[in-house]
Amino acid sequence: MTHPIHYRRAVSGDAAACIDLRGRTRENAFSAAELAGLGITEDSWAAGIRDDVLPGHIALEGEHMVGYCFGDRDGGEIVVLAMLPSHEGQGIGRRLLDMSIADLVEAGHSRLILGCAADPAVRSHGFYRYLGWRPTGEIDALGDEVLELHVGARP
């Protein structure tokens, strides 16, 4: 039986489930070990949530996390949007992204950025562009294309 999706602000206790879910995404999955190699651990993620440096939102079906989105409050960056493959295409990612955009606007940002695969065959490539994000011409440290969104300029 499926339950309706509900959303809530992330709490530090969500960090372990976020790391687990990130390893189960269809594209751009990172295992806990790979995340740790990037300096992202359960403790660092929990601290970022607790200190409101990484404000985020969680989508739940019943008690099970099915997706999340986090932003960098100080940098104006959408750091991660992750969904279980079984829940793609239902509008959940877009709603999570909109909540994180609102957090960053509230923090005073009018230009937001994110790293996205440059390969048009990757779902996120078209997803963000459809929502109004535009390439900056920059490539980040992970080899992803940097996209920007000027808040208020959405079509």
Backbone bond lengths (Angstrom), bond angles and torsions (degrees), N, CA, C in turn:
res aa  C-N    CA-C-N  psi(-1)  N-CA   C-N-CA  omega(-1)  CA-C   N-CA-C  phi
1 M - - - 1.446 - - 1.525 109.47 -
2 T 1.304 116.60 130.69 1.459 119.69 178.01 1.520 109.84 -91.31
3 H 1.296 115.02 149.83 1.465 122.50 179.12 1.515 107.83 -110.07
4 P 1.330 116.55 155.53 1.467 117.99 175.17 1.529 110.22 -63.44
5 I 1.328 115.06 151.56 1.459 120.29 177.60 1.516 108.21 -79.82
6 H 1.314 116.34 132.77 1.458 119.61 171.56 1.522 108.49 -127.44
7 Y 1.312 114.64 158.26 1.454 122.56 -172.22 1.512 109.24 -123.55
8 R 1.318 114.95 146.64 1.460 119.85 174.27 1.517 109.12 -153.34
9 R 1.330 115.19 162.39 1.455 120.64 176.03 1.524 108.22 -67.75
10 A 1.311 116.13 142.28 1.467 121.43 178.10 1.529 110.12 -68.25
11 V 1.321 115.75 145.49 1.460 123.13 173.16 1.524 107.76 -121.61
12 S 1.326 116.66 160.70 1.470 119.97 -174.14 1.525 112.50 -57.71
13 G 1.325 118.00 -29.64 1.462 121.29 178.21 1.522 114.13 -66.80
14 D 1.342 117.61 -9.66 1.464 121.61 178.80 1.526 113.04 -82.30
15 A 1.310 118.31 -13.03 1.472 121.18 -171.03 1.529 113.07 -55.49
16 A 1.324 118.37 -45.20 1.474 120.38 -178.21 1.528 110.73 -62.83
17 A 1.327 117.47 -42.80 1.468 120.59 179.71 1.528 110.56 -67.30
18 C 1.328 117.52 -34.34 1.468 120.68 177.26 1.522 110.36 -63.65
19 I 1.321 116.25 -44.34 1.468 120.22 179.71 1.529 109.83 -63.82
20 D 1.321 116.95 -42.33 1.465 120.64 178.56 1.526 110.51 -61.57
21 L 1.338 117.76 -47.23 1.463 121.14 -178.31 1.523 110.87 -62.57
22 R 1.324 117.32 -37.94 1.475 120.40 -177.76 1.529 111.21 -59.37
23 G 1.294 117.00 -31.57 1.463 120.89 177.87 1.515 113.73 -77.19
24 R 1.347 117.57 -9.58 1.464 121.61 -176.65 1.528 112.83 -110.86
25 T 1.337 117.30 9.91 1.464 119.72 178.33 1.527 109.43 -75.67
26 R 1.324 116.11 158.47 1.475 120.31 -177.10 1.520 111.03 -75.13
27 E 1.306 117.48 -40.93 1.464 121.71 -179.77 1.523 108.98 -123.31
28 N 1.309 116.06 145.76 1.458 121.97 176.85 1.525 112.55 62.53
29 A 1.321 116.87 35.21 1.463 120.83 178.34 1.528 109.90 -73.97
30 F 1.311 115.19 142.43 1.462 122.14 175.06 1.513 107.54 -129.28
31 S 1.337 117.01 129.63 1.460 120.76 176.09 1.530 108.80 -75.69
32 A 1.327 115.84 167.07 1.470 120.47 177.38 1.531 110.18 -57.32
33 A 1.331 117.06 -39.82 1.473 120.55 -179.98 1.529 110.96 -66.00
34 E 1.343 116.08 -41.59 1.471 118.88 178.58 1.530 111.25 -65.52
35 L 1.328 116.54 -40.29 1.468 119.91 177.29 1.527 110.23 -63.53
36 A 1.327 116.55 -42.53 1.475 120.17 179.15 1.524 110.39 -60.48
37 G 1.333 116.83 -36.55 1.462 120.88 177.11 1.519 112.31 -63.75
38 L 1.337 116.51 -23.27 1.468 121.66 176.23 1.529 111.65 -93.02
39 G 1.340 115.96 3.50 1.463 120.15 179.64 1.522 113.45 87.21
40 I 1.331 116.82 12.94 1.463 121.13 -179.12 1.524 108.21 -106.87
41 T 1.328 115.27 110.42 1.460 121.35 179.63 1.523 108.92 -123.12
42 E 1.313 115.30 170.64 1.467 118.95 176.39 1.529 110.29 -56.32
43 D 1.331 116.31 -43.04 1.472 119.81 -179.10 1.522 112.31 -66.12
44 S 1.340 117.87 -43.01 1.466 119.27 -178.22 1.533 110.75 -69.08
45 W 1.332 116.50 -37.62 1.458 120.37 179.24 1.531 109.83 -66.75
46 A 1.343 116.06 -45.79 1.468 120.37 179.46 1.530 110.88 -60.42
47 A 1.331 117.00 -40.14 1.465 120.52 178.97 1.527 111.01 -65.33
48 G 1.329 117.51 -40.43 1.460 121.18 178.37 1.518 112.08 -62.20
49 I 1.326 116.13 -38.40 1.470 120.57 177.66 1.528 109.25 -69.60
50 R 1.320 116.36 -48.56 1.469 121.81 -177.20 1.525 111.40 -58.90
51 D 1.334 116.19 -41.66 1.468 121.02 -177.36 1.531 112.46 -85.12
52 D 1.334 117.95 1.27 1.460 125.06 -179.12 1.526 112.31 60.71
53 V 1.323 116.58 25.32 1.466 121.55 173.69 1.528 108.72 -79.87
54 L 1.346 115.87 -31.66 1.464 122.74 178.74 1.531 109.03 -120.52
55 P 1.321 117.73 73.71 1.464 117.83 178.34 1.519 109.65 -66.46
56 G 1.317 115.32 140.27 1.454 118.54 -177.85 1.508 112.60 -150.76
57 H 1.334 113.98 170.19 1.454 122.09 -179.93 1.520 108.60 -133.95
58 I 1.326 114.54 146.48 1.455 122.85 -175.31 1.532 108.37 -119.04
59 A 1.331 116.72 138.75 1.465 122.05 171.10 1.521 107.18 -105.12
60 L 1.312 115.91 130.92 1.453 121.57 -178.43 1.524 110.05 -125.33
61 E 1.323 114.75 141.83 1.456 121.70 169.47 1.518 104.53 -112.61
62 G 1.313 115.90 108.01 1.459 119.23 -169.47 1.522 107.22 65.90
63 E 1.313 116.30 -122.92 1.465 121.08 178.13 1.527 112.52 -101.97
64 H 1.341 116.74 2.89 1.461 120.79 -174.11 1.522 112.08 -99.73
65 M 1.325 115.63 126.89 1.458 121.66 177.99 1.525 109.02 -68.77
66 V 1.340 115.62 130.03 1.462 119.95 178.77 1.527 112.18 -118.04
67 G 1.337 116.60 -10.79 1.453 120.20 178.63 1.511 111.05 -175.54
68 Y 1.325 115.04 166.53 1.461 120.63 177.39 1.514 110.15 -162.02
69 C 1.325 114.35 162.95 1.458 121.40 175.11 1.519 107.93 -145.44
70 F 1.342 115.76 135.30 1.461 121.77 179.35 1.515 110.23 -130.25
71 G 1.313 115.30 145.39 1.454 121.47 175.57 1.516 111.06 -121.71
72 D 1.316 115.79 161.88 1.462 123.22 175.17 1.531 106.72 -97.76
73 R 1.332 116.36 106.60 1.459 122.32 -174.71 1.523 112.36 -55.44
74 D 1.321 116.86 -41.98 1.462 120.27 -175.53 1.524 112.95 -81.05
75 G 1.341 117.31 -33.66 1.454 120.98 -175.57 1.523 114.99 -92.98
76 G 1.333 117.48 -11.51 1.459 119.92 -178.73 1.519 113.06 68.63
77 E 1.317 116.24 31.01 1.467 121.16 -176.40 1.520 110.85 -113.87
78 I 1.326 116.30 136.30 1.463 120.74 168.04 1.528 104.01 -78.86
79 V 1.319 115.84 112.36 1.461 121.27 -173.56 1.524 111.70 -81.06
80 V 1.333 116.49 -41.49 1.463 119.31 -177.80 1.527 109.96 -158.57
81 L 1.318 114.49 140.08 1.465 123.58 169.15 1.519 104.16 -130.72
82 A 1.325 116.97 117.52 1.465 121.02 -176.04 1.523 110.05 -131.80
83 M 1.333 114.97 138.50 1.466 121.75 -179.46 1.521 110.11 -135.49
84 L 1.322 115.57 146.41 1.461 118.44 168.89 1.529 107.99 -68.78
85 P 1.322 117.97 140.97 1.469 120.78 -179.61 1.531 112.90 -54.14
86 S 1.317 117.18 -35.06 1.470 120.92 -178.28 1.523 113.05 -67.28
87 H 1.322 117.41 -13.03 1.466 120.96 -176.91 1.531 113.14 -116.12
88 E 1.334 116.44 10.21 1.468 119.92 176.32 1.521 109.72 -71.42
89 G 1.323 116.77 154.90 1.454 121.90 173.69 1.518 114.71 75.89
90 Q 1.323 118.31 14.82 1.464 121.97 -178.80 1.531 112.52 -111.57
91 G 1.343 117.14 4.76 1.460 119.90 -179.26 1.521 114.43 86.84
92 I 1.316 116.99 -0.83 1.466 121.04 -177.27 1.527 110.33 -68.55
93 G 1.328 116.81 -45.37 1.462 120.44 179.87 1.517 111.92 -61.10
94 R 1.311 115.82 -42.42 1.472 119.58 179.91 1.530 110.26 -63.05
95 R 1.333 116.81 -42.79 1.472 119.56 179.52 1.522 110.93 -64.18
96 L 1.324 117.07 -42.81 1.470 120.39 177.61 1.530 110.71 -61.60
97 L 1.332 116.14 -44.20 1.460 121.08 179.36 1.527 110.12 -60.82
98 D 1.323 117.39 -44.86 1.462 120.69 179.36 1.531 111.56 -60.02
99 M 1.337 117.24 -38.62 1.468 120.37 178.64 1.528 110.64 -65.88
100 S 1.332 116.78 -40.47 1.469 119.81 179.23 1.531 110.93 -70.10
101 I 1.323 117.62 -37.10 1.463 120.60 175.19 1.528 109.11 -58.95
102 A 1.332 116.54 -45.17 1.469 120.60 179.79 1.529 110.99 -60.11
103 D 1.332 117.56 -39.41 1.476 120.73 177.28 1.527 110.70 -59.91
104 L 1.335 116.34 -44.90 1.463 120.38 -176.31 1.526 111.43 -71.92
105 V 1.318 117.55 -34.12 1.465 120.62 174.68 1.529 109.17 -64.81
106 E 1.331 116.13 -43.35 1.471 120.84 178.00 1.526 111.28 -61.05
107 A 1.333 116.35 -30.86 1.473 120.98 178.45 1.530 111.47 -78.36
108 G 1.341 116.79 -2.90 1.459 120.29 174.20 1.516 116.34 105.43
109 H 1.322 117.87 6.66 1.465 120.61 -177.97 1.526 111.40 -88.20
110 S 1.327 116.61 138.53 1.470 120.97 173.75 1.526 110.78 -114.37
111 R 1.337 117.09 -13.95 1.465 122.70 174.90 1.523 106.82 -122.84
112 L 1.325 115.27 119.73 1.460 121.00 179.93 1.517 108.73 -109.89
113 I 1.329 116.16 153.15 1.460 121.24 178.46 1.525 110.03 -131.80
114 L 1.307 115.25 162.36 1.464 122.25 171.51 1.512 108.77 -159.60
115 G 1.326 115.74 157.91 1.463 121.98 175.09 1.512 108.84 -97.12
116 C 1.332 116.47 134.23 1.470 121.87 -175.79 1.527 109.08 -140.84
117 A 1.314 115.46 145.96 1.467 119.95 176.77 1.528 110.16 -56.03
118 A 1.317 116.52 136.28 1.470 121.59 179.13 1.524 111.96 -80.72
119 D 1.331 117.15 -10.99 1.461 122.56 -177.01 1.536 110.54 -80.92
120 P 1.333 118.02 117.15 1.465 120.32 -179.92 1.524 114.01 -60.56
121 A 1.325 118.37 -16.91 1.463 120.77 179.07 1.527 112.22 -76.17
122 V 1.331 117.56 -14.45 1.463 121.95 179.71 1.532 108.32 -84.71
123 R 1.328 117.23 133.60 1.467 121.88 -174.89 1.529 113.08 -53.69
124 S 1.330 117.58 -42.30 1.466 119.77 -175.52 1.529 112.01 -62.70
125 H 1.330 117.04 -27.79 1.463 121.06 -179.18 1.529 110.34 -55.39
126 G 1.317 116.98 -51.25 1.459 121.15 179.98 1.523 113.48 -77.74
127 F 1.322 116.65 -33.33 1.467 121.98 -178.26 1.525 111.64 -57.29
128 Y 1.315 116.48 -53.64 1.471 119.38 -176.99 1.523 111.61 -68.01
129 R 1.314 117.35 -39.33 1.471 120.05 178.76 1.531 111.05 -63.67
130 Y 1.303 116.62 -40.08 1.463 121.10 177.42 1.529 110.68 -58.92
131 L 1.327 116.41 -34.51 1.467 121.69 -178.75 1.530 112.84 -86.36
132 G 1.337 117.81 5.33 1.460 120.14 173.98 1.515 116.59 102.10
133 W 1.327 118.05 -0.75 1.462 120.99 177.15 1.527 108.29 -72.39
134 R 1.329 116.95 141.86 1.462 121.88 -177.07 1.530 111.01 -127.12
135 P 1.345 117.21 145.47 1.466 121.06 178.27 1.530 111.52 -63.55
136 T 1.336 114.96 143.02 1.473 120.58 176.61 1.519 111.40 -97.43
137 G 1.343 116.67 -13.53 1.465 120.73 -174.25 1.521 112.01 90.67
138 E 1.337 116.89 -3.41 1.465 121.75 179.95 1.528 110.33 -95.86
139 I 1.331 115.13 153.81 1.462 123.01 173.77 1.529 106.31 -121.14
140 D 1.346 117.63 132.36 1.464 119.68 -177.80 1.535 111.49 -84.83
141 A 1.324 115.63 -178.83 1.467 121.85 -175.83 1.527 112.86 -63.08
142 L 1.326 117.99 -22.99 1.464 121.36 179.34 1.529 112.23 -91.67
143 G 1.340 116.40 2.80 1.452 120.64 179.33 1.519 113.55 85.87
144 D 1.326 116.81 9.88 1.458 120.87 178.61 1.520 110.76 -89.23
145 E 1.323 115.09 151.95 1.449 122.00 176.35 1.534 108.35 -75.06
146 V 1.321 117.69 136.03 1.456 121.48 177.74 1.537 108.28 -90.16
147 L 1.337 114.33 123.93 1.460 121.26 177.02 1.518 108.54 -109.00
148 E 1.330 115.64 155.78 1.466 119.62 178.17 1.523 109.72 -131.91
149 L 1.325 113.74 154.76 1.456 121.58 175.21 1.520 106.52 -134.32
150 H 1.318 115.49 123.51 1.452 120.24 175.03 1.524 105.80 -92.66
151 V 1.307 115.64 114.43 1.445 121.14 -174.81 1.524 109.73 -64.73
152 G 1.308 115.55 130.94 1.458 121.39 -175.98 1.518 110.88 97.92
153 A 1.342 116.62 -10.96 1.469 120.70 -178.18 1.519 111.05 -102.28
154 R 1.335 118.29 10.78 1.463 120.36 -178.85 1.512 110.38 -69.72
155 P 1.318 116.63 140.44 1.472 119.89 -179.97 1.527 110.68 -67.81
